[in-house]
Amino acid sequence: MADRVKASDRIVQIGSQQRSWKQFARAVELIRNGRIGAVQRVEIGLPGDPAGGNPQTMPVPESFNYDAWLGSTPEVHTPSIASCR
């Protein structure tokens, strides 16, 4: 994945908020202490974008600096921008 991102000259961000949840901390503890044996393979799942909602483009609020929010991203208006007020 890192090679593909580098080759595409894009930025990828994936959150890791779950690392602080108790059950994940416990899993890390068990793995690091060898309690489950040697780890052979790790599989992860990332949630997809849920479909649905209003597909109509929403206007950007005048008080919102949309250009600063976009940064170098191509301009695309989405329904979700209305939640950024």
N, C-alpha and C positions, 0 to 999 in steps of 0.2 A: 504494500500500500504506500509506504513512504517513497519508494522509487517512482511509482505512478504519479504521486502528488508532485514530486520534484520535477519530473519530466513535463508535467502539464503547466508548471509555473502558477499553480493555484494554492490556496490556503485551505487546509482542512482543520476543523476544530471538533473535538469530541469531548464531551463533559465526563467527569469522573466523580461526580458528587456522591455516588454510592459507596465510595471507599471508606466513608466515615460511618456507615451504617453498621450496627453491632454484628449482624450476621455475616457481613463481608469481612469485618475485622477478625471474627472468629475463624472464618475459612482461611484467611491468610496465616493466622497463627497455627492452625493445623497443618497447613502445607509447609510452612517454614520449619516446623518442629519435626517433620517427617512422619507425622501421625497417620497420614493416609498413604504412605509409600511414595515411590518416585512418580512424579507427574509425567505422564507420557504425552498428553495432548491437552490443549486448552481450546475451548470453543466459546465464542461470545456471540451475543445477539444484540443488534442495535434496533431500536424501534423505528419503524418507518413513519413517514408523514401520513397522518390519518386523512382519508378523503372526506369530503363533505364540506359543509358550510356554504356561505354565500360566495359564488364565484365572481360576483361583480366587483370591479375595481372601486376602491374607496378613495375619496380625495384625501390628500395629505393635509393635516391641520396646519394653518398658517403659523402657529407658534412652534412647529416642529422643524428642525433643521435637517431636512431629508437628505440633502447633499452630504452633510457631515456624517449622517448615519450610514449612507451607502458606501462612503469611502471610495475605493477603486472599483467597486462592483458596478456592472452595467445597470442603468436605470430600469427598474421593473417595479410597477405598482402592484401591490397585493392587498387583499382584504385584511390581512393581519396588521397592516400599518396603522389602522385605526385604533388598535389596542396600545399603541406607543405614546398616546397623549399624556 
